[in-house]
């Protein structure tokens, strides 16, 4: 089979990821679970090369054979865009492809907290979207950029590895640069971006001290900077940034970060209890004067309490507060909430001590993906919405 056939099958089944491994049939991630495909034989090493190499340019083949791994994007017209990663394991080729829908969903369609619409109105500073691999960071980030694109006249520069969601110019002018194809590195592109009259800069990931330093400088000089980290919550995100630097530089980094940070949005995905749809569990931290003080004084451990106590005025929320709300609404079970929580003891205490008012679940609004774009109509974070739930 050709790679296009595997990918069409993935989209038709409403899956999010395709795994190809020598000696096994293809695997697909469906509603969060990695499932074998039925009726398809295992793939040999020679077959794997025949599947993957035809979709690679000569330059990408050379990079794969030199570095033994490759990140890239791949498009099937009229179907979807895919983020691909090819690698070697036990001397054999392997690959994983992630579906990147052609349509960019809105903040509302993704059922994300409304405060994100306020966060993106900031003129300058750093906004971080964090979470583990596969938590929907790219989807959330695309929704935020799309909202700006629809409502403001700005110049947006993105630096990605690879480019995932493709944005069409609406009210904004958007230039998207791919590391390896359009620029040599995040740091190099970010330096040049400051000379390209941007209002907003999206950096796919802040991986090293150089990129982080330039991003903070950009934020301090009047630019709004978006980026992602593979961290579970606000505290770990702040610590990760500071720990990237040598000890003698960390005090200055705390000062800069405390001043430049706008917000940290940390998310994970969890299966709903009623239709196995994937829901985002979101922690929101807004950088208030008190939080700025704690960052700069290396008292990051105090931040959780500030987030928990600031729901009404600043619209912040901890992960546990959102989990409690989802259980209260009947969307997820207590067991699943406890399993995913970063602080199970505190969530258990919340269940024991706080009054839970059962709420009638509203039917979810349709995701906005037109039929035919993703095969079966997909839910916001990659699984399938049953037909009976597609309308009010």
Secondary structure, DSSP 8 states (H G I E B T S, - for coil): --HHHHHHHHHHTT-SEEEEEBTS--EEEETTEEEE-TT---B-HHHHHHHHGGGS-HHHHHHHHHHSEEEEEEEETTTEEEEEEEEEETTEEEEEEEEE-SS---TTTTT--THHHHHTT-SSEEEEEE-STTSSHHHHHHHHHHHHHHH---EEEEEESS--S----SSSEEEEEEBTTTBS-HHHHHHHHTTTT-SEEEES---SHHHHHHHHHHHHTT-EEEEEES-SSHHHHHHHHHHTS-GGGHHHHHHHHHHHEEEEEEEEEEE-TTT--EEEEEEEEE--HHHHHHHHTT-GGGHHHHHHTTHHHH--B-HHHHHHHHHHTTSS-HHHHHHH-S-HHHHHHHHHHS----------------TTTSSS-B-TTSSB--GGGS--
